[in-house]
């Protein structure tokens, strides 16, 4: 099998300046999946040269509302592939979809629990309903319907809102 064939169908990681981009790529590779890192502004023919099956958008030091902040390339959404935004990558994705990103006064450090509904999202299939993660970021409230929501602790989530760290 050629080197090119081994690279087909992996994950394209767009780097927005995170110090963890290479760690993300290594973790994906440890799962036996090809992953390649590209600059956030890589053209379509470069980022998609190996026919990726999905995109990961790394974090970075910017805010989507800063002048000159890097934006999501249109081909990421046009490709119709799964996209995972991490930190700034989530902000860029939300902004590109017309959502709103707002700074929060809520800060988290140490361990945090993520609760999900695997039945509603196959990404979490086979995982426990509660996942423990390390948190050391500010929470950003993101709402794809255009409203910024700050949900009280323990409130049921009734709108398409994602709490993401950034």
C-alpha positions in Angstrom: 0.0 0.0 0.0 1.4 3.4 -0.9 2.1 6.2 1.5 -0.7 8.3 -0.2 -3.2 5.5 0.3 -2.4 5.3 4.0 -3.2 9.0 4.4 -6.6 8.8 2.7 -9.7 9.3 4.9 -8.1 10.6 8.0 -8.7 13.8 10.0 -7.6 17.3 8.9 -6.7 19.5 11.9 -6.8 23.2 11.2 -4.4 25.0 13.6 -5.6 28.3 15.0 -2.6 28.6 17.3 -3.2 26.2 20.1 -0.3 24.8 22.1 -2.1 21.5 22.1 -2.6 21.0 18.3 0.2 18.4 18.1 -1.1 16.6 21.1 -4.6 16.4 19.5 -3.0 15.0 16.3 -0.9 12.4 18.3 -4.0 11.2 20.2 -5.9 10.7 17.0 -3.0 8.8 15.5 -2.8 6.6 18.6 -6.3 5.4 17.7 -5.0 4.2 14.4 -6.4 7.1 12.4 -4.3 9.3 10.1 -4.3 13.0 11.2 -2.5 15.9 9.6 -2.1 19.4 10.9 -2.7 22.4 8.5 -2.6 26.1 9.1 -6.0 27.6 9.7 -5.8 29.4 6.4 -4.7 26.4 4.3 -6.5 26.4 1.0 -9.0 23.7 0.1 -6.6 21.7 -2.1 -4.0 21.5 0.6 -6.3 20.7 3.6 -8.4 18.2 1.7 -5.6 16.6 -0.3 -6.0 13.3 1.5 -9.9 13.3 1.4 -10.4 13.7 5.2 -13.4 12.2 6.8 -13.7 15.1 9.2 -12.1 18.3 10.6 -10.9 19.3 14.0 -10.5 23.1 14.6 -7.9 23.7 17.3 -7.9 26.3 19.9 -5.9 29.5 19.8 -5.4 32.8 21.6 -7.9 34.9 19.7 -11.5 36.0 20.1 -13.7 35.8 16.9 -14.6 39.4 17.5 -11.1 40.8 17.4 -10.0 42.7 14.3 -8.1 40.4 12.0 -9.0 37.3 14.0 -8.7 34.1 12.0 -12.0 32.9 10.5 -13.3 29.5 9.5 -12.6 28.6 5.9 -15.9 28.2 4.0 -14.8 24.8 2.7 -15.0 23.3 6.2 -18.8 23.7 6.3 -19.3 23.2 2.5 -17.6 19.8 2.7 -20.5 18.4 4.8 -18.1 16.4 7.0 -18.1 16.1 10.8 -16.4 19.1 12.5 -15.1 19.3 16.1 -14.3 22.8 17.4 -12.0 23.0 20.4 -11.7 26.3 22.3 -11.2 29.0 19.6 -12.2 26.4 17.0 -15.6 26.2 18.6 -15.9 30.0 18.6 -14.9 30.1 14.9 -17.4 27.4 14.0 -20.2 29.1 16.0 -19.5 32.5 14.4 -19.4 31.0 10.9 -22.8 29.4 11.5 -24.3 32.8 12.6 -24.3 32.0 16.3 -23.1 34.3 19.1 -20.1 33.9 21.3 -20.1 35.8 24.6 -17.5 36.0 27.4 -18.7 34.5 30.7 -17.8 35.4 34.2 -17.9 31.7 35.0 -14.4 30.2 35.4 -13.5 26.6 35.8 -10.2 25.1 37.0 -9.5 21.5 37.9 -11.9 18.7 37.1 -15.2 19.2 35.4 -18.0 16.8 34.4 -19.5 16.7 31.0 -23.0 15.2 30.8 -24.3 14.1 27.4 -27.1 12.2 25.8 -25.6 9.4 23.6 -29.0 8.6 22.1 -29.1 12.2 20.7 -25.6 12.2 19.4 -23.8 9.1 18.0 -20.4 10.8 18.7 -20.8 9.8 22.4 -22.2 6.2 21.7 -20.6 3.7 24.1 -19.3 6.3 26.5 -20.6 6.9 30.0 -23.3 9.6 30.4 -21.0 11.6 32.6 -17.4 12.2 31.5 -14.7 13.8 33.7 -12.3 16.2 32.1 -9.7 18.7 33.2 -10.8 22.3 32.8 -8.6 25.4 32.9 -10.5 27.9 30.7 -13.3 30.5 30.7 -16.7 29.2 29.7 -18.2 30.7 26.5 -21.9 30.6 26.1 -22.7 29.7 22.5 -26.2 29.7 21.0 -26.8 28.8 17.4 -30.2 30.4 17.4 -28.7 33.8 17.9 -29.5 34.3 21.6 -26.9 34.4 24.3 -28.0 32.3 27.2 -26.6 31.9 30.7 -28.2 28.8 32.2 -28.4 28.5 36.0 -26.6 25.5 37.4 -28.9 22.5 37.2 -31.3 24.0 34.7 -32.6 21.7 31.9 -31.2 22.6 28.5 -34.1 23.4 26.3 -32.4 25.4 23.4 -29.5 24.5 21.1 -26.9 25.9 23.3 -23.4 24.6 23.8 -21.1 25.5 26.7 -17.6 25.4 25.4 -14.3 26.3 27.0 -12.1 28.8 25.3 
